[in-house]
Amino acid sequence: MTIEIRYVGPGDEDLFDRIAPEVFDQPVERRHLGHYLATPGHHLVVAIADGEIVGHVAAIVHRHPDGRATELYIDEVAVTPARQRQGIARRMLDVVLALGKEMGCEESWVGAEPDNEPAKGLYLRRSAPAQTFLMYVSKL
């Protein structure tokens, strides 16, 4: 079976009519999807098998006002459990990293839970050793 890796943008909302389980944390709402796809600096790559989205990578270009390196923040990488360990995440990540390079990003970064062994394996192949940092979440 062929897996198509595709960069999506405004006008591609109909692709999201069929999404495999656990590709997104919540059901995709067309209103939010349209806003995301239309927002400059937000990027979405999906994996499609038989007309169904089976994976995605969401990324955001982060430009600094003080001239530091432009970064590609990898916000999320997900593949439906039935399709994991088939190289889909790696292929999607390759596409989004190439896109970041084309847009002038000098580096990328991604976070993962400490116990997420598949993610650690995927990311360590491309980066320096992991760094420890704290994350604070505030309700707005």
C-alpha positions as CSV (number, residue, x, y, z in Angstrom):
1,M,0.0,0.0,0.0
2,T,1.3,3.4,-0.9
3,I,1.5,6.2,1.7
4,E,1.4,9.7,0.2
5,I,3.2,12.4,2.2
6,R,1.6,15.8,1.4
7,Y,2.0,19.4,2.5
8,V,-1.5,20.8,3.0
9,G,-2.8,24.3,3.0
10,P,-5.9,26.4,2.5
11,G,-8.3,24.5,0.2
12,D,-7.3,21.1,1.4
13,E,-9.9,20.9,4.2
14,D,-11.8,18.0,2.5
15,L,-8.8,15.7,3.0
16,F,-9.6,15.8,6.7
17,D,-13.0,14.1,6.2
18,R,-11.3,10.7,7.0
19,I,-8.8,10.5,9.8
20,A,-7.5,7.4,11.4
21,P,-7.7,7.0,15.2
22,E,-5.2,8.8,17.4
23,V,-3.7,10.9,14.6
24,F,-4.9,14.1,16.4
25,D,-5.5,14.6,20.1
26,Q,-9.1,15.8,19.5
27,P,-11.5,15.6,16.6
28,V,-10.5,18.1,13.9
29,E,-13.0,20.9,13.6
30,R,-13.2,22.5,10.1
31,R,-13.3,26.0,11.5
32,H,-10.1,25.5,13.5
33,L,-8.4,23.7,10.6
34,G,-9.2,26.5,8.2
35,H,-7.8,29.0,10.6
36,Y,-4.6,26.9,11.1
37,L,-4.0,26.4,7.4
38,A,-4.5,30.1,6.6
39,T,-2.2,31.4,9.4
40,P,1.2,32.4,8.1
41,G,4.1,30.5,9.7
42,H,1.9,27.4,10.5
43,H,2.6,24.3,8.4
44,L,1.0,20.9,8.3
45,V,2.3,17.7,6.5
46,V,0.0,14.7,6.4
47,A,0.4,11.0,5.5
48,I,-2.5,9.6,3.5
49,A,-3.3,5.9,2.8
50,D,-6.4,5.0,0.8
51,G,-7.9,8.4,1.2
52,E,-7.5,8.4,5.0
53,I,-5.1,10.6,7.0
54,V,-2.9,8.2,9.0
55,G,-0.3,10.7,10.3
56,H,0.6,14.4,10.6
57,V,3.4,16.7,11.5
58,A,2.5,20.3,12.6
59,A,5.3,22.9,12.6
60,I,5.6,26.6,13.2
61,V,8.3,29.0,12.0
62,H,9.6,31.0,14.9
63,R,11.4,34.3,14.0
64,H,13.2,36.2,16.7
65,P,13.2,40.0,16.8
66,D,16.8,40.1,18.1
67,G,18.4,38.3,15.1
68,R,18.8,34.9,16.6
69,A,18.5,31.9,14.3
70,T,15.1,31.4,12.7
71,E,13.7,28.1,14.1
72,L,11.3,25.5,12.9
73,Y,9.3,24.4,16.0
74,I,7.9,20.9,15.5
75,D,4.7,21.1,17.4
76,E,3.4,17.6,17.0
77,V,4.3,14.3,15.2
78,A,1.7,11.6,15.2
79,V,0.9,8.4,13.3
80,T,-2.1,6.2,13.9
81,P,-1.0,3.1,16.1
82,A,-1.9,0.7,13.3
83,R,0.7,2.4,11.0
84,Q,3.5,3.0,13.5
85,R,7.0,1.7,13.0
86,Q,6.7,1.9,9.1
87,G,8.8,5.0,8.6
88,I,5.9,7.3,8.1
89,A,6.9,9.7,10.8
90,R,10.4,9.8,9.4
91,R,9.2,10.6,5.9
92,M,6.8,13.3,7.2
93,L,9.6,14.8,9.3
94,D,11.9,14.8,6.2
95,V,9.4,16.9,4.3
96,V,8.7,19.4,7.1
97,L,12.5,19.8,7.8
98,A,13.2,20.4,4.1
99,L,10.4,23.0,4.0
100,G,11.9,24.7,7.1
101,K,15.2,24.9,5.3
102,E,13.6,26.4,2.2
103,M,12.0,29.1,4.4
104,G,15.3,30.1,5.9
105,C,15.1,28.2,9.2
106,E,18.6,27.5,10.6
107,E,17.5,25.0,13.1
108,S,14.6,23.0,14.3
109,W,13.4,21.8,17.7
110,V,10.9,19.4,19.2
111,G,9.9,18.3,22.6
112,A,8.9,14.8,23.7
113,E,7.9,13.1,26.9
114,P,10.9,11.4,28.6
115,D,9.3,7.9,28.3
116,N,8.4,8.2,24.6
117,E,11.1,5.8,23.3
118,P,9.9,5.8,19.6
119,A,10.0,9.6,19.5
120,K,13.5,9.7,21.1
121,G,14.8,7.2,18.5
122,L,13.3,9.3,15.7
123,Y,14.7,12.6,16.9
124,L,18.1,11.5,18.1
125,R,19.0,10.4,14.5
126,R,18.7,14.1,13.4
127,S,19.9,16.1,16.4
128,A,22.4,16.6,19.1
129,P,21.7,14.9,22.4
130,A,18.4,15.8,24.2
131,Q,18.4,18.8,26.5
132,T,16.5,19.0,29.7
133,F,14.1,21.9,30.2
134,L,11.1,22.8,32.2
135,M,7.7,23.6,30.7
136,Y,5.1,25.8,32.4
137,V,1.5,25.8,31.2
138,S,-0.9,28.7,32.2
139,K,-4.6,28.7,31.6
140,L,-5.7,31.9,29.8
